[in-house]
Amino acid sequence: MSTDTVNAAGIRPLPTARRKSWPAGWMEPLRQGLIYPALGIGGLLAVWWYGGWIIANNDDLYAFADFAPGPTFAALYQMVASGAVWDPIASSLSRVGFGLLWAILIGVPLGIGIGYWAVARQITHVPFQFLRMISPLAWMPIAVLAFATWDAAIIFLIAVAAVWPITYATAHGVQKIDPLWFKVARNLGADSPQMLRRIVLPAVSQDIFAGIRLAVGVAWIVLVPAEYLGVTSGLGYAINDARDTLEYDKLAAIVLVIGMIGYLLDAVCVKLIKRTSWRQAD
Amino acid sequence: MGIERDSSKAIGEGTPFMPAFISIDYITHHYKGQSKPTLEAVEATIEAGQTVALIGRSGCGKSTLLHMLAGLLQPSEGCVRINGRQITRPSPKWNMMFQKPSLYPWMSVRENTALGLLFQGQKQLIAERVDPLLETVGLRELADTNVQRLSGGQQQRVALARSLATQPELLLLDEPFSALDAFTRTALQDQVTGIVKDKGLTMVMVTHDIEEAVAMADRVLIMSANPGRIENEMSVDLTYPRNRSAPEFVALREQLMKHFGETVELPQRNSKTEPRIKAA
């Protein structure tokens, strides 16, 4: 028996274990990438369609039948074909973009400070948790008074909503940094700007983007009610307008657009988190 | 008398390279909130090019002393001088390697190694210095690999190359091999000694491992605890590379072991308390 042979050094080689291997799992990626998402989307459409069917068959609610999938997709097609959908999207995205930009410009340095200095963390804890829990929309009257334009007021509301997740995700990332990384960098001659640029920012970049992902979600939610304010552009305005003109198919189409753009923004953030992540799975 | 910024300029191109002569002048150190000093009236001189091992029980302040040599910690009283100048802050000229390799995981092997030169604004030296150094530590092929893919021994080799890239006068080792497996540890001990002797560097290392001290050092300083003092020293007059099973080697090891009495301390891995310093 070959497994019993003993070599010159007196070391007996062990028999090689054979692992049972199943046929390559080509089904699994297909399932996860296509079939499961399709099931989810199909389920949502079914619930929507069923809701529309109930409304259409109820004498009291008949007027709202345009909320159903059929009229909604028709309205969406028309809005895309006529190009009417792009203006509100562009206005809304630019507001969210500026709001996020402010939130990042304020939140990232604030988060680094809070994460780095325990004293700063302790001083800011109560006031920041207090401010964080106030709905951004509660600032609406103040924002309208404080800012000269409606646009600026909306951007302010978005920034107020988005700044907290970015601040706290950044702070959390900084707190997790291995203290030895600072020690080694100092030993290698790093000054403060180099420490920030070469050590702190790369170390927390994925935490920053995780914070931005949360912030995008909050900002996109705050956007619509904020656009009910005096502006005459954007997706929030479009919804309000459709309601006033009783165009429920159009209203539902805009809701659909809001959801799809939100989904895409989140997907972009997930990509960015993956790209800036240095943690490798082993 | 502070140390001038020109010390960092001295690693410029073509600067004659000078190993450090260290004098430790009556260092006493108190950590805040402790009644007894961690170190008391510690005094020693270390010749240029010498390899010195600091050994002693936990809490004898050997790691604290090493942090002072690196300028990462200031003594309460007394001072450390390197080539006559008082050490008041860390510098790439006296470089410390820690128990953990502490590499930056978002960088490749080459980027980690080049970091000291980058911080010094000496980008032009990176190409010329880093690859030969990686060759020396046997990682030339892995230069573009992310450091997370490396084994513990390979990571410590990157840390070594990173410490050497700024051409230090003095290399400080704080138990850098204690987390490695026995084979890798022995190989790295010999490799580091070879490089340090080849370049004529001064080296000071802290270790729990008596065999490591005898294998690497010219001189072993034995510290006692409460308060921390250098209580004894032993010179190791063996040629490099050292044969660990040679009778003279074994005799020295036994002698050192005996010095510690019955309670020879086993290496305490991962339970080491780092000196408290601010990472500012």
Contacts between the chains, C-beta under 8 A, distances in Angstrom:
chain1	res1	chain2	res2	distance
A	178	B	102	6.8
A	179	B	279	4.9
A	180	B	98	6.0
A	180	B	100	6.0
A	180	B	102	4.4
A	181	B	102	6.2
A	181	B	104	6.7
A	182	B	279	3.6
A	182	B	280	7.9
A	183	B	72	6.4
A	183	B	96	8.0
A	183	B	98	7.6
A	183	B	102	7.8
A	183	B	277	7.4
A	183	B	279	5.7
A	184	B	96	7.9
A	184	B	98	7.2
A	184	B	102	4.9
A	185	B	115	7.6
A	185	B	119	7.4
A	186	B	72	7.2
A	186	B	90	5.0
A	186	B	279	7.3
A	187	B	70	6.3
A	187	B	72	6.8
A	187	B	90	4.7
A	187	B	91	7.9
A	187	B	92	7.1
A	187	B	95	6.1
A	187	B	96	5.4
A	188	B	92	5.4
A	188	B	95	7.5
A	188	B	115	5.6
A	188	B	116	4.0
A	188	B	119	5.3
A	188	B	162	7.3
A	188	B	166	6.8
A	189	B	8	6.0
A	189	B	90	7.7
A	189	B	91	6.4
A	189	B	92	4.4
A	189	B	116	6.2
A	189	B	119	4.4
A	189	B	120	5.4
A	189	B	166	7.2
A	190	B	119	4.6
A	191	B	119	7.6
A	194	B	118	7.9
A	194	B	119	5.4
A	198	B	115	7.2
A	198	B	118	7.2
A	198	B	119	7.5
A	199	B	104	7.0
A	202	B	104	7.3
A	202	B	106	4.9
A	203	B	104	7.8
A	203	B	106	7.4
A	278	B	105	5.1
A	278	B	106	3.5
A	278	B	146	7.9
A	278	B	148	7.8
A	279	B	105	7.2
A	279	B	148	7.9
A	280	B	105	7.7
A	280	B	146	6.5
A	280	B	148	4.7
A	280	B	149	7.1
A	282	B	148	7.5
